[in-house]
Amino acid sequence: MTNQKSGNNTSQLIALIGRLLDYPELGIELYRDDLMDIVTSSVLSKRNKKEIISFIDRCSEMPLLDWQSDYDGLFERGRSLSLLIYEHIHGESRDRGQAMVDLLAQYEKAGLEIAHNELPDHLPLFLEFSSTQGEQGIGWIEDIIPVLSLLAVRLEKRESGYASLMWGLLDLCGAKVNISELREQVKNEKEDHTPKELDKVWEEEAVTFGGDSVNGGCPTNQHRPTENQRKDQEVPVNWMSMDETASATQTKEV
């Protein structure tokens, strides 16, 4: 019974982190205590629990427009913090397109339907899917440990609380990462979110997939696991949308 509870909580935590990595919407303040309970009762280290709880607390008190502006400044400017998994692995090569086709096939095999304008390697979508896969969910996340590690260190360099979410995922996987080496690599990276570098990015040809040229931008939140896709009994973490709210009111420990 204890193992089942632990597994359910892990699924909830993965779904929670995925939701926090999605584009900010109203509602987190209404469920702050419940979200903190999920983190507190998880298997995460004390340090990671504290950092994620602090992140939730700050976001729940932050004006929505400020939170969205912070999100845009991190994830929508430059590619170094892109939440598109395969952009870090394959860049803009043809291999990325094939990798997304393969991932989409895995989603469809599990019964997951996603919106036509969403990319299957979008990290919040990937985590929501992983959260419904029971004991196999951690295995999915383990496959992207290199990407999560790189994002964690880059977000840490930017002094962003979002780094705590990446460290939390690495903690769940029991990942052993050479953080000192990654920090040295990231320290020497050229910033890609400056106006000059952004101009260069926009001059390049965008990669299209599935008839839609989405390389970032605000998620539509139209993806949700179907009952056929689920391998557990936990409902993914979800809070009210804006419309619903309006109607109602050196090695780092990971």
Secondary structure, 3 states (H helix, E strand, C coil): CHHHHHHHHHHHHHHHHHHHCCCCCCCHHHHHHHHHHHHHCCCCCHHHHHHHHHHHHHHHHCCHHHHHHHHHHHHCCCCCCCCEHHHHHHCCCHHHHHHHHHHHHHHHHCCCCCCCCCCCCEHHHHHHHHHCCCCHHHHHHHCCHHHHHHHHHHHHHCCCCCHHHHHHHHHHHCCCCCHHHHHHHHHCCCCCCCHHHHHHHHHCCCCCECCECCCCCCCCCCCCCCCCCCCCCCCCCCCCCHHHHHHHCCCCCC
